[in-house]
Amino acid sequence: MRSEPNEQGFWGDYGGRFVAETLVAPLEELTEAFCAARRDRSFQRSLTDLQRDYSGRPTPLTFAARLTTHAGGARIFLKREDLLHTGAHKINNALGQGLLAQRMGKRRIIAETGAGQHGVATATVCALLGLECIVYMGAEDARRQAPNVLRMRLLGAEVRVVESGSRTLKDAINEALRDWVADARDTYYLLGSALGPHPYPLMVREFQKVIGAETRRQFLRREKALPDYLVACIGGGSNAIGFFHAFLKDEKVQLIGVEAAGKGKRLGQHAARFLPNGGGKPGVLHGTLSYVLQDESGQIANTHSISAGLDYPAIGPEHAFLRERKRVRYVAINDDEALRGFHILAELEGIIPALESAHAIAYGLRLAKKLARDKTIVINLSGRGDKDLASVPAVVRRKRARGKA
Amino acid sequence: MSALGESFARLTKGEAAGFIPFLLAGDPDLETTAELLRALSRLAPVAMELGVPFSDPTADGPIIQRAAQRALARGVSLARIFQMLEKLRPNELAPIVLFSYYNPIFQFGIKAFARKVSGLGLAGVLAVDLPAEAAAPLQKQLRQRNVDLIFLVTPTTSAKRLEKIARLASGFLYVVARTGVTGTARTLTDESQELVARLRRVTDLPVAVGFGITAGTQARRVRRYAEAAVVGSRLVEEAAQKASSRDALVRAVSKCARQFV
């Protein structure tokens, strides 16, 4: 299938540009600049060069032999976005948009961050390109991802801690939007996920789709066939959409997005927008119409996930569309299962995954167990887990107390 | 003619004031909001704006954000605001424009919302994050019921869009005096005056100017080139002050509002 938005940025009923009038002109300017850059060979070449020489593309496709034996079913492969410079797929988009900002002559970059990975990637690209960088981060996220706050500051960025609302990613986006409204002429808003008003969901996908394009090439070369399943975690949905996109036309490849089921089914306890009876329904947040966790009167719900990067009440609009068209299946993994995935990958493969990616690992493992040995699964390992070390020891202690470690 | 059209016609005859107060519904509580609307209506403003609290008000500064959070913490919702308005009977007051982010309207259901708004006798609706391109479904429902959908124009709005918005607009046009969120700047630049001049070339609709008007002198300056001045954060701030009683709070807010008339 094809999955392209119309002129107004809608995939079917989802997407669009729901913003205050002040932001319409900057978004139109951005759309125009992005479309021109997309067609410009020299822009594409600069991006490809940086991806290769600076961030380390292509990333490997690793066969997870011991994980496969452990599951005793389908063969499991990992797409290693964790090996990129700065440790996650976020650098793909930050490089693309950073070059675009430079091309547009904008010197002041603002960004929001949840887990801190997008903030670090943006701060890195700004250092590389000599741009001013301000990152908004919820106070709760700054606490649980302290190493990333330090990294951003070391890279020369100013981190503005946001104390309003739930003090997580959605509030950081609110503040970034308020900043942009005040000063759109000189400021470039470098949004980090496949959400927000048009053209962001499209643009972020375009800068992330290299993940899937590489995976497809690498897998074909190695196995002389396409994989049977792809699995990726989904917060806003940028790593998943980038991973899936090159495979959308391969109808036999089953695509699975993994949301965060947190610690319960009640509204406020999870971040699974597609969970049946979980409180997610179509709505408008941060400029786009998609599935949003909210109460009956349209107030946006607080969310919970052990991983800051999945802790967000809305999902990118293209995912809502792909779900409606039944091209991608969406499932959810809770905090405990994600932690088990985290430990298993560390112990069996020598790879410490980000807690976000650990959701995909946990589901991939569950899936592999049910499948025959001739089936194949590729899991997008979207980031590495160094940033999560502070939140995990407490969990390890709890495990020890229960005699499981 | 719509209620807002009639009200702006009274303005030219000197029977109404070129002043539009904004209140955040439910801060400190809905009963007080009702009293405040009654009291402000006595100042004969050309219109009054009633803000619906939203959890993620990206166009608002800290004053209105905090007021919205307080209201939401008390359980204020669009449905409960409608209940309050039912008792208040808006047709006996200065015309009320409901000011909301789009999601609460979207969840209420566009048609049900339009029916409710018109049944209550509200004069207009302003959905702050619903730009002209996306407004058609809501506008159609409101227009059938003679309720105006109010559009914003800002210093960043291009000449081409200005014409497009002017064609769609009814009631009045709301000029955002400067870029940025509500209630943060204490100065008013000349940007809004230029913008109003640009608007006059493409529309005969009356113009209200808002965002950043915190003093009576600013309101008077705005009225030299626009029909009305909108005052929001300053009044919301006043309504958030501690008062010995509801009456005392209403008196304090009215007194504060009077300087803008």
Boltz contact constraints between the chains, C-beta under 6 A:
constraints:
  - contact:
      token1: [A, 16]
      token2: [B, 134]
      max_distance: 6.0
  - contact:
      token1: [A, 18]
      token2: [B, 102]
      max_distance: 6.0
  - contact:
      token1: [A, 18]
      token2: [B, 129]
      max_distance: 6.0
  - contact:
      token1: [A, 19]
      token2: [B, 129]
      max_distance: 6.0
  - contact:
      token1: [A, 20]
      token2: [B, 59]
      max_distance: 6.0
  - contact:
      token1: [A, 20]
      token2: [B, 128]
      max_distance: 6.0
  - contact:
      token1: [A, 20]
      token2: [B, 129]
      max_distance: 6.0
  - contact:
      token1: [A, 21]
      token2: [B, 131]
      max_distance: 6.0
  - contact:
      token1: [A, 21]
      token2: [B, 152]
      max_distance: 6.0
  - contact:
      token1: [A, 21]
      token2: [B, 154]
      max_distance: 6.0
  - contact:
      token1: [A, 22]
      token2: [B, 154]
      max_distance: 6.0
  - contact:
      token1: [A, 22]
      token2: [B, 156]
      max_distance: 6.0
  - contact:
      token1: [A, 22]
      token2: [B, 179]
      max_distance: 6.0
  - contact:
      token1: [A, 24]
      token2: [B, 131]
      max_distance: 6.0
  - contact:
      token1: [A, 25]
      token2: [B, 156]
      max_distance: 6.0
  - contact:
      token1: [A, 174]
      token2: [B, 56]
      max_distance: 6.0
  - contact:
      token1: [A, 174]
      token2: [B, 58]
      max_distance: 6.0
  - contact:
      token1: [A, 177]
      token2: [B, 58]
      max_distance: 6.0
  - contact:
      token1: [A, 178]
      token2: [B, 181]
      max_distance: 6.0
  - contact:
      token1: [A, 181]
      token2: [B, 180]
      max_distance: 6.0
  - contact:
      token1: [A, 181]
      token2: [B, 181]
      max_distance: 6.0
  - contact:
      token1: [A, 182]
      token2: [B, 179]
      max_distance: 6.0
  - contact:
      token1: [A, 182]
      token2: [B, 180]
      max_distance: 6.0
  - contact:
      token1: [A, 283]
      token2: [B, 103]
      max_distance: 6.0
  - contact:
      token1: [A, 284]
      token2: [B, 102]
      max_distance: 6.0
  - contact:
      token1: [A, 284]
      token2: [B, 103]
      max_distance: 6.0
  - contact:
      token1: [A, 284]
      token2: [B, 106]
      max_distance: 6.0
  - contact:
      token1: [A, 297]
      token2: [B, 77]
      max_distance: 6.0
  - contact:
      token1: [A, 297]
      token2: [B, 78]
      max_distance: 6.0
  - contact:
      token1: [A, 298]
      token2: [B, 103]
      max_distance: 6.0
  - contact:
      token1: [A, 298]
      token2: [B, 104]
      max_distance: 6.0
  - contact:
      token1: [A, 298]
      token2: [B, 107]
      max_distance: 6.0
  - contact:
      token1: [A, 299]
      token2: [B, 55]
      max_distance: 6.0
  - contact:
      token1: [A, 300]
      token2: [B, 55]
      max_distance: 6.0
  - contact:
      token1: [A, 300]
      token2: [B, 56]
      max_distance: 6.0
